[in-house]
Amino acid sequence: MRIRGRFLLFAVVVSVPLAAVGLIALLGIWRVSRAQLDESVKQQAELAAIAYDRWIDAQREPLTTLAIVAGQKDFAQPALDEEFRHLLSSRPYWTDISLISTSRQVMAAAPANAESLPPALIDRLLNETTQRNSWVMATDRTRADELRSVVLIAAPIKTGGCLIARIDGMAINALFQDIQLQNGTVLGVFDSQGRILYRTQTGVAIDHETNAARFSRQ
């Protein structure tokens, strides 16, 4: 075999193992990078979930406190109206508050010209707060577009009935507007029926192939 042929054979013998080693190294780097990316997305989802939970608690606590006070026998209607006005003035995304009796009647509401709650939602919230003896959360799309929902939080009253606060879904947008995500990551908040309450404004659809921070509390 000529020297040139021997040199070529040597080059092939050496380069093939080196190429294999290089591919294995690149695969290892890719796996590490992918694991780091997945961990980063997971951490972002967990932080977003914590922020969402705290936001819900911030909406729930004043309503449940008022429900306890409203259940006292000596609590007068004028005092209730004043508390309604105070809550609405201090929470810009709250659109209205209603006091619902056990017979599904609106006993008090603020503002006075608030749009009536859908009867089906009143039934659901009253039934669930009574059965659980606890606050519940629901969504309403009867007067909102697909990407702008209305959130309702209801708290039971000891003497019967419940208080319902209706909150503009834009409050959730405001909650996450400053969040920084990895490229290609979509943050989505869903209700218990799988409907989108919020998602980052990108052209990427949320599906099983997307890196999505997905959580629900209902």
C-alpha positions as CSV (number, residue, x, y, z in Angstrom):
1,M,0.0,0.0,0.0
2,R,1.3,3.4,-0.9
3,I,2.2,5.9,1.7
4,R,-0.7,8.1,0.6
5,G,-3.1,5.2,1.0
6,R,-1.8,4.3,4.4
7,F,-2.1,8.0,5.6
8,L,-5.7,8.1,4.4
9,L,-6.5,4.9,6.2
10,F,-4.9,6.3,9.3
11,A,-6.9,9.5,9.0
12,V,-10.2,7.6,8.7
13,V,-9.4,5.3,11.6
14,V,-8.6,8.3,13.8
15,S,-11.3,10.6,12.7
16,V,-14.3,8.2,13.1
17,P,-13.7,7.7,16.8
18,L,-13.1,11.4,17.3
19,A,-16.3,12.2,15.6
20,A,-18.2,9.7,17.7
21,V,-16.6,11.2,20.9
22,G,-17.6,14.7,19.6
23,L,-21.2,13.6,19.0
24,I,-21.4,12.0,22.4
25,A,-20.0,15.2,24.0
26,L,-22.5,17.4,22.2
27,L,-25.3,15.1,23.1
28,G,-24.3,15.3,26.8
29,I,-24.1,19.1,26.6
30,W,-27.6,19.2,25.0
31,R,-29.0,17.0,27.7
32,V,-27.5,19.2,30.4
33,S,-28.8,22.3,28.7
34,R,-32.2,20.8,28.3
35,A,-32.4,19.8,31.9
36,Q,-31.4,23.2,33.0
37,L,-34.0,24.8,30.8
38,D,-36.7,22.5,32.1
39,E,-35.7,23.2,35.7
40,S,-35.8,27.0,34.9
41,V,-39.3,26.7,33.4
42,K,-40.4,24.6,36.4
43,Q,-39.1,27.3,38.8
44,Q,-40.8,30.0,36.9
45,A,-44.1,28.1,37.0
46,E,-43.8,27.5,40.7
47,L,-43.1,31.2,41.4
48,A,-46.0,32.2,39.2
49,A,-48.3,29.8,41.0
50,I,-47.2,31.2,44.3
51,A,-48.0,34.8,43.1
52,Y,-51.4,33.6,41.8
53,D,-52.3,31.9,45.1
54,R,-51.3,35.1,47.0
55,W,-53.4,37.2,44.6
56,I,-56.5,34.9,45.2
57,D,-55.9,35.1,49.0
58,A,-55.8,38.9,48.8
59,Q,-59.2,38.9,47.1
60,R,-60.7,36.3,49.3
61,E,-59.7,37.5,52.7
62,P,-61.6,40.8,52.8
63,L,-64.7,39.1,51.4
64,T,-64.7,36.3,53.9
65,T,-64.2,38.8,56.7
66,L,-67.1,40.9,55.6
67,A,-69.2,37.7,55.3
68,I,-68.5,37.0,59.0
69,V,-69.5,40.5,60.0
70,A,-72.6,40.4,57.7
71,G,-73.7,37.2,59.6
72,Q,-74.0,39.0,62.9
73,K,-77.6,39.8,63.8
74,D,-76.9,43.4,64.8
75,F,-75.2,44.3,61.5
76,A,-77.3,46.9,59.8
77,Q,-77.9,47.5,56.1
78,P,-76.3,51.0,56.0
79,A,-73.1,49.6,57.5
80,L,-73.1,46.8,54.8
81,D,-73.5,49.4,52.0
82,E,-70.6,51.4,53.4
83,E,-68.3,48.3,53.6
84,F,-69.3,47.5,50.0
85,R,-68.2,51.0,48.8
86,H,-65.0,50.7,50.8
87,L,-64.0,47.4,49.2
88,L,-64.8,48.6,45.7
89,S,-62.9,51.8,46.1
90,S,-59.8,50.1,47.4
91,R,-59.7,47.3,44.8
92,P,-59.8,48.8,41.2
93,Y,-60.5,45.4,39.5
94,W,-63.5,44.6,41.6
95,T,-66.6,45.5,39.5
96,D,-69.4,44.8,42.0
97,I,-70.4,43.0,45.2
98,S,-73.7,41.3,45.9
99,L,-75.4,39.8,49.0
100,I,-77.4,36.8,48.0
101,S,-80.1,35.3,50.2
102,T,-80.9,31.6,50.6
103,S,-83.8,32.1,48.2
104,R,-81.4,33.4,45.5
105,Q,-82.5,37.0,45.9
106,V,-80.1,39.9,45.7
107,M,-80.5,41.6,49.1
108,A,-77.9,44.3,48.6
109,A,-75.4,45.2,45.8
110,A,-72.9,47.9,45.0
111,P,-72.8,49.8,42.8
112,A,-76.5,50.1,42.6
113,N,-76.5,49.8,38.8
114,A,-74.4,46.7,38.7
115,E,-75.3,44.1,36.0
116,S,-77.3,41.2,37.5
117,L,-75.4,38.0,38.1
118,P,-76.4,35.0,35.8
119,P,-78.9,32.9,37.7
120,A,-77.0,29.7,37.0
121,L,-73.9,31.2,38.6
122,I,-75.8,32.3,41.6
123,D,-77.2,28.8,42.1
124,R,-73.8,27.2,41.7
125,L,-72.0,29.6,44.1
126,L,-74.8,29.5,46.7
127,N,-74.9,25.7,46.6
128,E,-71.2,25.2,46.8
129,T,-70.6,27.8,49.6
130,T,-73.4,26.1,51.6
131,Q,-72.2,22.6,51.1
132,R,-68.6,23.3,51.7
133,N,-69.2,26.0,54.3
134,S,-66.2,27.7,52.7
135,W,-65.4,30.2,50.0
136,V,-65.4,29.2,46.3
137,M,-64.2,30.6,43.1
138,A,-65.7,30.5,39.6
139,T,-65.4,32.2,36.2
140,D,-68.0,33.9,34.1
141,R,-67.8,34.5,30.4
142,T,-71.3,35.6,29.7
143,R,-70.2,39.2,29.3
144,A,-66.6,38.8,28.3
145,D,-64.6,37.8,25.3
146,E,-62.6,34.6,25.1
147,L,-59.4,36.1,26.5
148,R,-60.9,38.3,29.1
149,S,-62.8,36.4,31.7
150,V,-64.6,37.5,34.9
151,V,-63.6,35.9,38.2
152,L,-66.1,35.5,40.9
153,I,-65.3,34.8,44.6
154,A,-68.1,33.8,47.0
155,A,-68.0,33.5,50.8
156,P,-70.8,32.0,52.9
157,I,-72.7,33.9,55.5
158,K,-73.4,32.2,58.8
159,T,-77.1,33.1,58.9
160,G,-77.6,31.9,55.3
161,G,-76.8,33.1,51.8
162,C,-73.4,34.4,50.6
163,L,-71.4,37.4,49.4
164,I,-70.2,37.4,45.8
165,A,-67.5,39.7,44.5
166,R,-67.1,40.0,40.7
167,I,-63.5,40.8,39.5
168,D,-62.3,41.8,36.1
169,G,-60.0,39.1,34.6
170,M,-57.6,41.9,33.6
171,A,-56.4,41.8,37.2
172,I,-54.6,38.5,36.3
173,N,-53.0,40.2,33.3
174,A,-51.7,42.9,35.6
175,L,-50.4,40.3,38.0
176,F,-48.1,38.7,35.4
177,Q,-47.3,41.6,33.1
178,D,-43.7,42.0,34.4
179,I,-42.8,38.3,34.5
180,Q,-39.8,37.4,32.3
181,L,-40.0,34.0,30.6
182,Q,-37.5,31.9,28.6
183,N,-37.9,32.1,24.8
184,G,-40.6,29.8,23.6
185,T,-42.2,29.5,27.1
186,V,-45.9,30.3,27.5
187,L,-47.5,31.0,30.9
188,G,-51.1,29.9,31.1
189,V,-53.7,30.1,33.9
190,F,-56.7,27.8,33.5
191,D,-59.9,27.4,35.5
192,S,-61.2,24.0,36.7
193,Q,-62.9,23.4,33.3
194,G,-59.7,24.0,31.3
195,R,-60.6,27.4,30.0
196,I,-57.9,30.0,29.7
197,L,-58.0,32.8,32.3
198,Y,-54.6,34.2,31.2
199,R,-51.8,33.4,28.9
200,T,-48.7,35.3,27.8
201,Q,-49.3,37.3,24.7
202,T,-47.3,35.4,22.1
203,G,-48.1,33.8,18.8
204,V,-47.4,30.3,20.3
205,A,-50.4,28.2,21.0
206,I,-50.6,26.4,24.3
207,D,-50.6,22.6,23.7
208,H,-48.8,19.5,24.9
209,E,-45.7,20.4,22.9
210,T,-45.2,23.8,24.4
211,N,-43.1,24.6,27.5
212,A,-46.1,25.9,29.5
213,A,-46.4,27.0,33.1
214,R,-49.9,25.7,33.7
215,F,-51.8,25.8,37.0
216,S,-55.3,26.1,38.3
217,R,-56.8,26.9,41.7
218,Q,-60.5,26.1,41.6
